[in-house]
Amino acid sequence: MSNDDKTRNTFASWRNSEVNRNFHRLGLLVAGIILTAGLLLMAKDALGLRLWDLIPADIPILARGITIGLSGIGLVSLAAYGIVRAIGWAIDKSI
């Protein structure tokens, strides 16, 4: 193996790690945007809620709805991160 081949392999492995790192950052950005948008929509909806009209029996229903909403937002964010990472993995393998 010549010195030029070693340099080329080193550059290829550096480039692949750079691709992985960038897609990791992009995945975090996409997941963060989805999470922020979901939380803002939930906060907007909560501002329209009249708390003085609630009775004690409504509190568990409200808590269950908040839990389901937060879980859904978290799962969608996680799925978006996974999809972006899978695209990055496919690009990394094709280079």
N, C-alpha and C positions, 0 to 999 in steps of 0.2 A: 504494500500500500504506500503510495507516494505521499509526500507532504501535502500536496494539493487536495488529495482525496480526504485526508484527515481534516483539513480546514473546511472542506465542503460539508462533511458530516457534522462537524462542530457547529457550523453556521445553521445547518438544517435543524439540529436539535434545539438550538437557541431560538430559531424562528418558531418552531412548534410550541415551545414553552411560552413564547410571547403571544401566540395565538390563543393558547389556553388561558393565559392570564387576562387577556383583553376580553375574551368571551365570558370569563367569570365576572369581570367588572360590569360588562354589559348586562349580564343576567341579574346581577344585584341591582343595577339601575332600573331595569324593567320591573322587577319584583317590588322595588321601593316605590315606583310610580303607581303601580296597581294598588299597593297597600295604602299609600297616601290618598289616592282618589277614593278608595272604598271607605276609609275612615272619615274623609271629608263629607261624603254622601251620608254616612251614618250620623255624623254630627249635625248636618243640615236637617235631617229628618228628626233628630232629637230636639232641635230648637222649636219645632212645631208642636211638640208634645206638651200638653197642659198637665203638669204634675199635680196641680191641686184637684183635678177631677179623678185622680186615681184612687181606687179603693185597695185595701190590703190584698184582696184576692187577685188583683191585676199584677202585682209585683213579680210573682214567679213566672207568669206568662211573659212579661216584659224582659225578665232576666233570661229566659229561655230563647227569646227572639234575638237578644243581643249576643248570646253565646253562639247561636246558629249563624248569625251574620258575621261575627268575627272569625269563626271557623271557616266559613265559606271564603271570606277574603284571604285568609291565610293559605288555604288550599289552592286557590287560583294563583296567588303570588308564587307559591312553591312550584306549581305546574309550569308557570311561565318561565321561571328560572331554569327548570329542568329542560324545557324545550330549547331555550337559548343555549344552554350548555351542550345539548345533543347536537345542535347545528354546529357549534364550535368544534365538537369532537369529530363530526363528519368532515368538516373543512380541514381540520388538523390531520386526519388520516389521508385526505386526498392530496395533500401537499407533498 
